[in-house]
Amino acid sequence: CVEIPGQDSIPPMAKIKYYPVVEKQEAIWIWMGDPAHADESKIIDWPFHDDAKKYPHRKAMLPIKANYLMMIDNLMDLTHLGYVHSKTIGGNPKAHVNADMTTVRTEQGCKLTRWMMETLPPPTYLKGVPFAGRVDRWQEFEYVLPGSVLQWSGALDVGKGARENRDQYGVHLRLYHAITPETE
């Protein structure tokens, strides 16, 4: 309570705990810790939510009855895709076994990049793009503490220079995974 019409004093019991809140790129960020430590500059920048015409997107929530770290493990361990998701985003399991993988520590987590060269496109990709045949695929996942995973996956036809031109052609999936625990 910040004001009571008709009186100057506010009773000490007319208070609630509050949290700093910022709205950015179609998300509400709530700092649950000490308000003195809230730092808006540390909020993740995800510009793909700023332009719905250029980057069409939607939001969804998937409740998971597990510790949030299990979901982060799931998102960052991409070796399961070819086996568990072979009929959608995984495709051929052998492509995942032979992936060229790089892992880098970042200031707030780690970044994993996988390349699967000259492989068959997975079924989900074929629904979006009529590929000529085999493709060069990438999977770039960045874990940002404490509970965000930024994803950029996609594919280009072999011979289109995927490593240099992956932001221009083919199929792209850019996903922001906000892993938010509901309880302690």
QUIGI-V858076 format. One record per pair of residues at least 12 apart in sequence whose C-alpha atoms are under 6 Angstrom apart, sorted by the first residue. I is the first residue (numbers start at 1). J is the second residue. If there is no record, write none. Layout:
i->I j->J
i->I j->J
This chain:
i->1 j->14
i->1 j->15
i->19 j->31
i->25 j->49
i->25 j->50
i->68 j->181
i->88 j->123
i->88 j->124
i->89 j->122
i->89 j->124
i->90 j->122
i->91 j->122
i->95 j->116
i->99 j->114
i->99 j->115
i->99 j->116
i->100 j->114
i->100 j->115
i->101 j->113
i->101 j->114
i->108 j->144
i->108 j->145
i->109 j->143
i->109 j->144
i->109 j->145
i->110 j->142
i->110 j->143
i->111 j->141
i->111 j->142
i->112 j->140
i->112 j->141
i->113 j->139
i->113 j->140
i->114 j->138
i->114 j->139
i->115 j->137
i->115 j->138
i->116 j->136
i->116 j->137
i->117 j->136
i->118 j->134
i->118 j->135
i->118 j->136
i->119 j->134
i->119 j->135
i->120 j->134
i->121 j->135
i->134 j->158
i->135 j->156
i->135 j->157
i->135 j->158
i->136 j->155
i->136 j->156
i->136 j->158
i->137 j->154
i->137 j->155
i->138 j->153
i->138 j->154
i->139 j->153
i->140 j->152
i->147 j->179
i->148 j->177
i->148 j->178
i->148 j->179
i->149 j->177
i->150 j->176
i->151 j->174
i->151 j->175
i->152 j->173
i->152 j->174
i->153 j->172
i->153 j->173
i->154 j->171
i->154 j->172
i->154 j->173
i->155 j->170
i->155 j->171
i->156 j->170
